[in-house]
């Protein structure tokens, strides 16, 4: 059986962002913000559990996340 693909921050398109839901709100992180906080090789499957991405308000990790398209990216 072939290994499952491991999607990383580097796999996010330049015009996409990741939204993470915690107990009190939904936060949006662009690819550049994620690279700065957790690095390009961070796996997306459990990214909400990373201490660097815990909510500053409630302190809870994000158990749910999804990608969204941003507006047009300037060249």
C-alpha positions in Angstrom: 0.0 0.0 0.0 1.5 3.4 -1.0 2.0 6.0 1.8 -0.7 8.7 2.2 0.3 12.1 0.8 1.5 14.5 3.4 0.3 18.0 2.6 2.5 20.7 4.0 2.4 24.5 4.2 4.5 24.6 1.0 1.6 22.9 -0.8 -0.7 25.9 -0.2 -1.1 28.1 -3.2 0.0 31.7 -3.0 -3.7 32.9 -3.4 -4.9 30.6 -0.6 -5.1 30.9 3.2 -5.9 28.5 6.0 -8.7 29.2 8.4 -8.5 27.7 11.9 -11.5 27.5 14.3 -10.9 27.6 18.0 -13.4 27.9 20.9 -13.9 31.6 20.5 -13.3 32.6 16.8 -12.0 31.7 13.3 -8.5 33.0 12.4 -7.1 33.3 8.9 -3.5 32.6 8.2 -1.9 33.3 4.8 0.8 31.0 3.5 3.4 33.6 4.3 2.2 33.9 7.9 2.2 30.1 8.3 5.7 29.8 6.9 6.9 32.5 9.4 5.2 30.7 12.4 5.7 27.0 11.7 7.9 26.6 8.6 7.3 25.4 5.0 7.6 21.7 6.0 4.9 21.7 8.7 2.2 19.1 7.9 -1.3 20.5 7.5 -3.1 17.5 9.0 -2.5 18.5 12.6 -1.4 22.1 12.1 -4.0 23.5 14.5 -2.4 21.7 17.4 0.9 23.5 17.0 1.7 25.7 20.1 2.6 28.6 17.7 -1.0 28.7 16.4 -2.9 28.4 19.6 -5.4 31.2 20.2 -4.1 34.2 22.2 -7.6 34.8 23.7 -8.9 31.4 24.8 -5.6 29.4 24.6 -7.4 26.5 22.9 -5.9 24.6 19.9 -7.8 24.6 16.6 -9.3 21.2 15.8 -11.0 22.3 12.6 -9.4 24.1 9.6 -9.9 24.6 5.9 -8.4 26.4 3.0 -9.9 29.4 1.3 -9.1 31.4 -1.8 -8.0 35.0 -1.2 -8.6 37.9 -3.5 -6.4 38.6 -6.4 -2.7 38.5 -5.5 -0.7 41.4 -6.9 2.3 40.4 -9.0 
